[in-house]
Amino acid sequence: MTDRPRQDPITILLYDPRRPDAFGQQRHHLHVFEDASDRWPRLPAFRDHLRTHPDDAAAYARLKHTLAAADAHDRPRYRAGKAPFIERLS
């Protein structure tokens, strides 16, 4: 048990469905994390960084497009290709 007050153990992060993803598709992108996940709160911090640093956002978009063009069906490779960029800014 922890000393913190009881909270909902699930955190949901919704991305804007109006923007096309790296594959040119418009879709909902829903991330669900447990409250204790080590990835939370890094992901919203990364999102917020991109919102306030347009040069980084543009570089990330270029990277995503390059990775998607290399193989639009290899999601593990796509995620692995983004990881160093995300780690550098988080």
C-alpha positions as CSV (number, residue, x, y, z in Angstrom):
1,M,0.0,0.0,0.0
2,T,1.1,3.6,-0.5
3,D,0.5,6.7,1.6
4,R,-1.1,8.6,-1.3
5,P,-4.9,8.9,-1.5
6,R,-6.8,6.4,-3.6
7,Q,-7.0,7.4,-7.2
8,D,-8.4,5.9,-10.3
9,P,-5.7,3.4,-11.4
10,I,-6.2,4.1,-15.1
11,T,-5.0,7.2,-16.9
12,I,-6.3,7.9,-20.4
13,L,-4.5,10.1,-22.9
14,L,-6.4,10.9,-26.0
15,Y,-4.7,12.4,-29.0
16,D,-6.5,14.8,-31.4
17,P,-8.3,12.6,-33.9
18,R,-8.6,15.4,-36.5
19,R,-4.9,15.2,-37.3
20,P,-3.7,12.5,-39.6
21,D,-1.3,10.0,-38.1
22,A,2.1,9.1,-39.6
23,F,0.4,6.8,-42.1
24,G,-1.9,9.6,-43.4
25,Q,-4.9,8.2,-41.7
26,Q,-7.3,10.1,-39.5
27,R,-8.1,7.9,-36.5
28,H,-8.5,8.0,-32.7
29,H,-5.3,7.2,-30.9
30,L,-6.0,6.2,-27.3
31,H,-3.4,5.4,-24.7
32,V,-4.4,3.8,-21.5
33,F,-1.9,3.5,-18.6
34,E,-2.1,2.3,-15.0
35,D,-1.5,5.2,-12.6
36,A,1.7,3.5,-11.4
37,S,3.1,3.2,-15.0
38,D,6.6,4.5,-15.4
39,R,5.6,5.9,-18.7
40,W,3.1,8.3,-17.0
41,P,3.6,11.3,-16.8
42,R,6.4,11.3,-19.4
43,L,4.0,11.0,-22.4
44,P,1.9,14.1,-21.6
45,A,5.2,15.9,-20.8
46,F,6.5,15.0,-24.3
47,R,3.2,16.0,-25.9
48,D,3.3,19.3,-24.1
49,H,6.9,19.9,-25.1
50,L,6.0,19.4,-28.8
51,R,3.2,21.8,-28.4
52,T,5.5,24.6,-27.2
53,H,8.6,23.7,-29.4
54,P,7.5,23.8,-33.1
55,D,11.0,22.9,-34.4
56,D,11.0,19.7,-32.3
57,A,7.4,19.0,-33.4
58,A,8.4,19.4,-37.0
59,A,11.5,17.1,-36.6
60,Y,9.3,14.5,-34.9
61,A,6.7,14.6,-37.7
62,R,9.5,14.2,-40.3
63,L,10.9,11.2,-38.4
64,K,7.4,9.6,-38.1
65,H,6.8,10.1,-41.9
66,T,10.2,8.6,-42.7
67,L,9.6,5.6,-40.5
68,A,6.1,5.1,-41.9
69,A,7.3,5.3,-45.5
70,A,10.0,2.6,-44.8
71,D,7.4,0.0,-43.8
72,A,3.8,1.0,-43.0
73,H,3.0,-2.4,-41.5
74,D,5.9,-2.9,-39.1
75,R,4.5,-1.2,-36.0
76,P,7.3,-2.5,-33.6
77,R,10.0,-1.1,-36.0
78,Y,8.1,2.2,-36.2
79,R,7.8,2.5,-32.4
80,A,11.5,1.5,-32.0
81,G,12.5,4.1,-34.5
82,K,10.7,6.9,-32.6
83,A,12.1,5.8,-29.2
84,P,15.5,7.6,-29.2
85,F,13.8,10.9,-30.2
86,I,11.2,10.6,-27.5
87,E,13.8,9.6,-24.9
88,R,16.0,12.6,-25.8
89,L,13.2,15.0,-25.2
90,S,11.5,13.4,-22.2
